[in-house]
Amino acid sequence: MGGFFGAITKQDCVLDVFFGTDYHSHLGTRRGGMIMFDEKDGFQRQIHNIENTPFRTKFERDLADFHGCSGIGCISDTDPQPLLVRSHLGLYAITTVGIINNADALVERYFSDHGHQFMAMSSGRVNATELAAALINQKDDLISGIRHAQDEIDGSATILILDADGILAARDKLGRLPVLIGQGENGCCVSFESFAYHKLGYHDAYELGPREIVRVTAGGWKTLSPAQQADVLTRPALSDEADIGAVVRDIIAAVRSRGDEALRELSLRFERAPREQLRVSEDEIEAACARLDDDIKNAIEAAIANIRTFHAAQMQPLVRVETQPGVVCELRTQP
């Protein structure tokens, strides 16, 4: 997992990026990174291992070296990031959150015969953020590149890019992870979780839709590629020739024999939603609740109470009759 935070304001926003990123520390325990942009001095970046020392402690000593009115930070459970990329699209910083199930296939398909090199992790895997950047760089502009990368990736990729023009935020094509925009008196921020920016003086302003890409500046935000809600909600259909009964029997057999492993494969196959953990974590539940308005929470609680009251009224007392000696008949209502 992981999380990111970005801010762009009319004044120095190093502390906003620092604290906003730190508030996402519960989403990852391996790597933390920050990168700031200053119009005069350009980019400043730092990445630290946070496995044994918290993000805040690691980065406090770097704050004096950071300055700028825009920046992004990330917490990662996998790759060191953000990365600084120079290409025909210019110089930009990028951080990603998601999973790439077909990383090896993408490297083989697009880069094996072009002399392209990737920095390998200690495990031998390719840095997922570097691979996403390489896919982006295949197109003539960042927007087309982001869409190309998300189309080619089997899995999900939520992307945050910082360049001289501001911040580009792109929600994954399935809408699996939230991307929220907060707005304050002096600028805007981008975050996974709203409480991260509420503590910094920003208020809720906008939530990106699935596959939506927005440009965020100190003055606001603009959608550059609209959300594609309809495509996300469309499930893969069974072919006309498919024997639905056979498909269901195969699913049941797979789950009985391989358990959670089969459930993960089926989730990817039918829902197009890769998920490492099947059980929703307490942090995810709390984060989802935090994003709901009180009116919505009250409406949900009222609906639960109404449904419970209605169905409880359908419960009938047990009817037990001895129709003749030794012969007992019962009428029992099961919920």
PLY file of the C-alpha trace (Angstrom):
ply
format ascii 1.0
element vertex 335
property float x
property float y
property float z
element edge 334
property int vertex1
property int vertex2
end_header
0.00 0.00 0.00
1.13 3.59 0.40
-0.10 7.16 0.24
0.87 10.57 -1.07
0.33 14.24 -0.40
1.00 17.30 -2.52
0.60 21.03 -1.99
0.95 24.16 -4.12
0.49 27.57 -2.53
1.33 31.25 -2.90
4.02 30.93 -0.23
6.52 28.35 0.97
4.66 25.09 1.66
7.43 22.79 2.92
5.72 22.25 6.27
2.39 21.47 4.61
4.01 18.76 2.48
5.97 17.46 5.47
3.02 17.14 7.85
0.55 16.11 5.11
2.81 13.24 4.09
3.48 12.28 7.70
-0.27 11.95 8.31
-0.22 9.08 5.76
2.43 7.13 7.67
-0.04 4.41 8.67
-0.26 3.41 4.98
3.35 2.28 4.63
6.39 1.35 6.68
9.36 1.04 4.32
10.16 4.22 2.38
9.33 7.90 2.66
10.15 10.69 0.26
9.69 14.42 -0.33
10.46 16.68 -3.27
9.95 20.45 -3.46
10.06 22.81 -6.42
11.30 26.41 -6.34
11.10 28.61 -9.44
14.67 29.83 -8.92
16.47 26.79 -7.50
14.45 23.98 -9.09
13.85 20.61 -7.44
15.11 19.41 -4.04
14.53 15.77 -3.13
15.15 13.41 -0.25
14.23 9.74 0.29
14.71 7.80 3.53
14.24 4.29 4.86
11.53 4.51 7.56
11.44 0.86 8.60
13.01 1.56 12.00
12.52 5.32 12.37
9.28 7.28 11.80
8.90 9.57 8.79
8.75 12.69 10.94
11.98 11.92 12.76
13.81 11.05 9.54
12.79 14.17 7.66
12.91 16.82 10.39
16.64 17.24 9.83
16.04 17.90 6.09
13.47 20.67 6.48
16.04 23.46 6.51
17.28 22.36 3.08
13.81 22.36 1.49
12.10 25.44 0.07
9.47 26.09 -2.56
5.82 26.87 -3.18
4.97 23.40 -4.50
5.92 19.89 -3.51
4.85 16.27 -3.15
5.62 13.56 -0.63
4.91 9.87 -0.34
4.85 6.92 2.01
5.62 3.63 0.28
5.60 -0.01 1.28
7.58 -0.94 -1.84
9.68 1.36 -4.00
11.89 4.35 -3.12
10.11 7.45 -4.46
9.34 10.18 -5.56
11.55 9.91 -8.64
12.93 12.82 -10.63
12.58 12.17 -14.36
14.15 14.01 -17.32
12.73 13.19 -20.76
11.37 14.83 -23.92
8.38 15.78 -21.74
10.63 17.91 -19.57
11.83 17.54 -15.99
9.23 16.31 -13.52
8.85 14.41 -10.25
6.54 11.43 -9.98
5.14 9.20 -7.26
2.66 6.34 -7.66
0.49 4.09 -5.52
-0.95 0.82 -6.82
0.09 -2.54 -8.13
1.48 -3.63 -11.51
0.77 -7.31 -12.06
2.32 -7.41 -15.53
5.58 -5.51 -14.90
7.81 -8.16 -16.50
5.55 -8.40 -19.54
5.58 -4.62 -20.01
9.37 -4.47 -19.83
9.63 -7.30 -22.35
7.04 -5.78 -24.68
8.13 -2.16 -24.76
11.73 -1.92 -23.64
13.63 -5.17 -24.21
14.85 -4.22 -27.71
15.44 -0.52 -27.17
18.48 -0.61 -24.90
16.37 0.65 -22.01
17.66 0.09 -18.48
15.79 0.03 -15.19
17.16 0.26 -11.69
16.47 -3.10 -10.05
15.31 -3.43 -6.45
17.11 -5.76 -4.06
14.49 -8.39 -4.90
15.29 -8.02 -8.61
11.95 -6.35 -9.33
11.67 -3.22 -11.41
10.77 -0.03 -9.55
7.05 0.32 -10.35
7.17 4.13 -10.37
10.10 4.10 -12.80
8.19 1.73 -15.08
5.11 3.98 -14.95
7.28 6.98 -15.88
8.82 5.06 -18.80
5.32 4.29 -20.13
4.29 7.92 -19.72
7.35 9.05 -21.66
6.27 7.03 -24.69
3.69 9.68 -25.55
4.00 13.31 -26.63
2.49 14.90 -23.52
1.97 14.01 -19.88
-1.82 13.58 -20.11
-1.64 11.14 -23.02
1.24 9.40 -21.27
-0.64 8.93 -18.01
-3.64 7.47 -19.84
-1.35 5.19 -21.84
0.34 3.93 -18.67
-2.98 3.25 -16.94
-4.30 1.42 -20.02
-1.24 -0.81 -20.25
-0.92 -1.61 -16.56
-2.71 -4.74 -15.37
-3.64 -3.66 -11.87
-3.97 -0.05 -10.77
-1.89 3.11 -10.81
-2.74 6.32 -8.99
-0.21 8.96 -10.05
1.00 12.31 -8.73
3.34 14.43 -10.86
5.07 17.69 -9.94
6.47 19.98 -12.62
7.13 23.68 -13.14
3.44 24.28 -13.98
2.02 22.71 -10.82
0.74 19.29 -9.79
-0.95 16.66 -11.96
-3.12 14.18 -10.06
-4.50 11.05 -11.74
-6.84 8.62 -10.00
-6.56 4.95 -10.97
-8.87 3.73 -13.74
-11.00 1.64 -11.37
-11.44 4.37 -8.80
-10.10 1.93 -6.23
-8.11 4.52 -4.30
-9.43 7.99 -3.38
-7.77 11.20 -4.55
-9.03 14.32 -2.80
-8.36 18.01 -3.35
-8.32 20.40 -0.42
-8.41 24.16 -0.74
-7.18 26.81 1.65
-6.68 30.55 1.79
-3.27 30.39 0.07
-3.53 27.38 -2.24
-4.55 23.78 -2.80
-3.43 20.29 -1.84
-3.91 16.72 -3.06
-4.29 13.85 -0.61
-5.46 10.29 -0.07
-7.22 11.14 3.19
-9.08 14.32 4.08
-8.05 14.44 7.74
-4.46 14.98 6.57
-5.31 18.41 5.17
-8.07 19.34 7.62
-5.32 19.57 10.22
-3.42 21.98 7.96
-6.22 24.49 7.34
-7.56 23.16 4.03
-11.22 22.31 3.50
-12.82 19.66 1.28
-13.06 20.90 -2.30
-13.21 18.05 -4.82
-12.84 14.28 -5.26
-11.49 12.91 -8.53
-13.52 10.31 -10.37
-12.08 7.07 -11.78
-9.31 7.75 -14.33
-9.77 11.50 -13.99
-6.69 13.71 -14.38
-6.58 17.23 -12.95
-4.04 20.05 -12.98
-3.75 21.64 -9.52
-2.35 25.15 -9.03
-2.34 27.61 -6.15
-5.46 29.19 -7.65
-7.52 26.03 -8.02
-7.79 22.98 -10.23
-8.90 22.03 -13.74
-9.93 18.67 -15.16
-7.71 17.79 -18.12
-9.08 14.27 -18.66
-12.61 13.51 -17.39
-13.65 10.63 -15.18
-14.92 7.47 -16.85
-17.48 6.28 -14.34
-19.61 4.29 -16.82
-16.70 2.19 -18.03
-15.65 1.42 -14.47
-19.12 0.25 -13.47
-19.45 -2.08 -16.46
-18.52 -5.62 -15.48
-17.08 -8.06 -18.00
-19.98 -9.96 -19.55
-20.13 -13.70 -20.05
-20.27 -14.71 -23.69
-23.56 -15.91 -25.11
-22.19 -19.43 -25.39
-21.03 -19.57 -21.80
-22.58 -22.22 -19.61
-23.31 -20.17 -16.53
-23.89 -23.25 -14.41
-20.48 -24.62 -15.34
-18.84 -21.28 -14.59
-20.44 -21.18 -11.14
-19.42 -24.77 -10.40
-15.84 -23.96 -11.40
-15.81 -20.94 -9.10
-17.11 -22.95 -6.15
-14.59 -25.70 -6.77
-11.72 -23.22 -7.03
-12.61 -21.49 -3.76
-13.04 -24.82 -1.95
-9.67 -26.08 -3.11
-7.53 -22.90 -3.05
-9.33 -20.56 -0.67
-8.19 -16.93 -0.55
-5.79 -17.36 -3.47
-8.75 -18.23 -5.70
-10.77 -15.29 -4.35
-8.00 -12.87 -5.30
-7.83 -14.30 -8.82
-11.61 -14.12 -9.19
-11.70 -10.54 -7.93
-9.19 -9.57 -10.61
-11.03 -11.59 -13.27
-14.59 -10.39 -12.65
-14.25 -7.11 -10.77
-10.95 -5.98 -12.31
-9.90 -5.08 -8.77
-6.60 -6.58 -7.60
-6.47 -6.85 -3.81
-3.73 -8.28 -1.63
-5.84 -8.33 1.53
-9.41 -9.59 1.32
-10.40 -8.27 4.72
-10.91 -4.51 4.80
-8.53 -3.07 7.39
-9.59 -0.91 10.33
-7.59 1.97 8.85
-9.48 1.71 5.55
-12.82 1.63 7.38
-11.91 4.65 9.51
-10.64 6.56 6.45
-13.84 5.80 4.53
-15.98 6.92 7.47
-13.97 10.13 7.79
-14.79 11.04 4.18
-18.57 10.76 4.76
-20.63 13.79 5.72
-22.60 13.52 8.97
-25.86 13.73 7.00
-24.91 10.64 4.99
-23.88 8.74 8.12
-27.19 9.62 9.79
-29.10 8.50 6.69
-27.28 5.14 6.68
-27.96 4.61 10.38
-31.64 5.48 9.89
-31.89 3.01 6.99
-30.31 0.27 9.10
-32.77 0.92 11.93
-35.76 0.90 9.56
-34.71 -2.35 7.88
-34.08 -4.02 11.24
-37.48 -2.90 12.58
-39.32 -4.13 9.49
-37.71 -7.56 9.40
-37.93 -8.05 13.15
-41.69 -7.60 12.85
-41.81 -10.59 10.47
-40.48 -12.94 13.11
-43.29 -15.21 14.32
-43.31 -17.12 17.59
-42.64 -20.83 17.48
-45.81 -22.88 16.94
-45.57 -26.33 18.52
-48.55 -28.70 18.45
-48.82 -32.31 19.59
-51.39 -33.56 17.11
-51.57 -36.96 18.75
-49.62 -38.68 21.48
-45.95 -38.77 20.44
-46.49 -36.75 17.24
-45.32 -33.15 17.46
-45.58 -30.62 14.62
-43.75 -27.30 14.64
-43.91 -24.10 12.61
-40.61 -22.33 12.97
-39.58 -18.98 11.41
-35.89 -18.66 10.61
-34.36 -15.22 10.00
0 1
1 2
2 3
3 4
4 5
5 6
6 7
7 8
8 9
9 10
10 11
11 12
12 13
13 14
14 15
15 16
16 17
17 18
18 19
19 20
20 21
21 22
22 23
23 24
24 25
25 26
26 27
27 28
28 29
29 30
30 31
31 32
32 33
33 34
34 35
35 36
36 37
37 38
38 39
39 40
40 41
41 42
42 43
43 44
44 45
45 46
46 47
47 48
48 49
49 50
50 51
51 52
52 53
53 54
54 55
55 56
56 57
57 58
58 59
59 60
60 61
61 62
62 63
63 64
64 65
65 66
66 67
67 68
68 69
69 70
70 71
71 72
72 73
73 74
74 75
75 76
76 77
77 78
78 79
79 80
80 81
81 82
82 83
83 84
84 85
85 86
86 87
87 88
88 89
89 90
90 91
91 92
92 93
93 94
94 95
95 96
96 97
97 98
98 99
99 100
100 101
101 102
102 103
103 104
104 105
105 106
106 107
107 108
108 109
109 110
110 111
111 112
112 113
113 114
114 115
115 116
116 117
117 118
118 119
119 120
120 121
121 122
122 123
123 124
124 125
125 126
126 127
127 128
128 129
129 130
130 131
131 132
132 133
133 134
134 135
135 136
136 137
137 138
138 139
139 140
140 141
141 142
142 143
143 144
144 145
145 146
146 147
147 148
148 149
149 150
150 151
151 152
152 153
153 154
154 155
155 156
156 157
157 158
158 159
159 160
160 161
161 162
162 163
163 164
164 165
165 166
166 167
167 168
168 169
169 170
170 171
171 172
172 173
173 174
174 175
175 176
176 177
177 178
178 179
179 180
180 181
181 182
182 183
183 184
184 185
185 186
186 187
187 188
188 189
189 190
190 191
191 192
192 193
193 194
194 195
195 196
196 197
197 198
198 199
199 200
200 201
201 202
202 203
203 204
204 205
205 206
206 207
207 208
208 209
209 210
210 211
211 212
212 213
213 214
214 215
215 216
216 217
217 218
218 219
219 220
220 221
221 222
222 223
223 224
224 225
225 226
226 227
227 228
228 229
229 230
230 231
231 232
232 233
233 234
234 235
235 236
236 237
237 238
238 239
239 240
240 241
241 242
242 243
243 244
244 245
245 246
246 247
247 248
248 249
249 250
250 251
251 252
252 253
253 254
254 255
255 256
256 257
257 258
258 259
259 260
260 261
261 262
262 263
263 264
264 265
265 266
266 267
267 268
268 269
269 270
270 271
271 272
272 273
273 274
274 275
275 276
276 277
277 278
278 279
279 280
280 281
281 282
282 283
283 284
284 285
285 286
286 287
287 288
288 289
289 290
290 291
291 292
292 293
293 294
294 295
295 296
296 297
297 298
298 299
299 300
300 301
301 302
302 303
303 304
304 305
305 306
306 307
307 308
308 309
309 310
310 311
311 312
312 313
313 314
314 315
315 316
316 317
317 318
318 319
319 320
320 321
321 322
322 323
323 324
324 325
325 326
326 327
327 328
328 329
329 330
330 331
331 332
332 333
333 334
